[in-house]
Amino acid sequence: MICAYDKCQGVKEFTPKTHNQKYCSDECCRIATNEQLKEKYYNNKARLAGKKRICKTPKCGSILSRYNEGMICSKCIAAQEAKKKQDLIDMVKRVSS
């Protein structure tokens, strides 16, 4: 298996000791977790400070509110939910036919 930490300084190939082991060592796990926490902290801090963010949905380009904790706008979320609902309805219709 390959270590999930992209900047792994040790051996990238390793044999996992448990079924859900992603990192080759405790050190890689600690460093990767700390980097993720720091990134989340600074993204949240920038969001609350009013940094301009744009919806991650292709072709949308809406500017996100500082109060929106996600990375996509409410219109895109509603469209995704509507598509999921329609797909489910279509699947039920195909099965019952």
HUCORBEL-V606045 format. One record per run of one state. SS is the DSSP state (h for helix, s for strand, l for the rest). FROM is the first residue (numbers start at 0). TO is the last residue. If there is no record, write none. Layout:
BEGIN
[[SS,FROM,TO] [SS,FROM,TO]]
END
This chain:
BEGIN
[[l,0,0] [s,1,1] [l,2,11] [s,12,12] [l,13,24] [h,25,48] [l,49,52] [s,53,53] [l,54,61] [s,62,62] [l,63,72] [h,73,95] [l,96,96]]
END
